[in-house]
Each structure stands twice: as C-alpha cells, then as structure tokens.
Amino acid sequence: MPWLSLVFALTLRAVLNPALAVDLLRVAWRFRIRGWWHRFPFLPLPSLRYVRWRMYTAYGDERAVPPVRDVIAYARWTGRQP
C-alpha cells in the first residue's frame, strides 16, 4: 500500500506541474524492464529485483519506500542531465 500512496502523491504533483510530469516519465522510462512488451502485463514496469537493489543502496533496506521529496529531487536531477 505505501507504494500506491507514493504513486498517487506523485501523480497529483505531476498533474499540478507538467514539467515535473515530464521528468517523472523520463525516470519511469529509464527504470523499465528491457523487452517489457514480451512479458505480462505488457507495461514498461521496473524489475522488482532492480527496485529492491535501488532501495537497498539508497536507504539500507530493500523494502523501503522513498519519500515523495526524494523521488521528485531525483526526477528533477535526471531532467537536467543531457
């Protein structure tokens, strides 16, 4: 449920700030599984294993859910990269 809360909060912020929406979509696209169109549910979702590794390296716990401000800061940072 905490991941759904995060997605809902980020969606609300993205609706209110289109530039942030672009940055969040860019991050989501970078995290997708390669060859996602071959696997059910045929959506560009991230690998659970990769997300767990990212959460472990960032927060020291593979089950951590990042705060909204951290996701936004990361999305804005990647949006400024060439």
Steps between C-alpha positions, in 0.01 A plus 500: 500500500779754566610471135145585389505803728828607341362456148185694591698788655736516201208490256333789680820704494553417132151619409568830675848539350538384136879549502524262794275256312750490214787435741306224679413333170866515399599325824228238460618430146861457617396249767295278266586135436664450164271301271198589713265446205575124518382460861157522657358756590667653191577829678838674531531424872829477690649171607413420863854376551642829368268711716595302808869549422447875451312528829772302680780716361312825570333427835666185636177302480374326188141545619529876546259730323667828405348826619326710237759777536784256420330373185428854386857611570636202303258563211598867481868409515467252213297758307800734504740233368581502128 
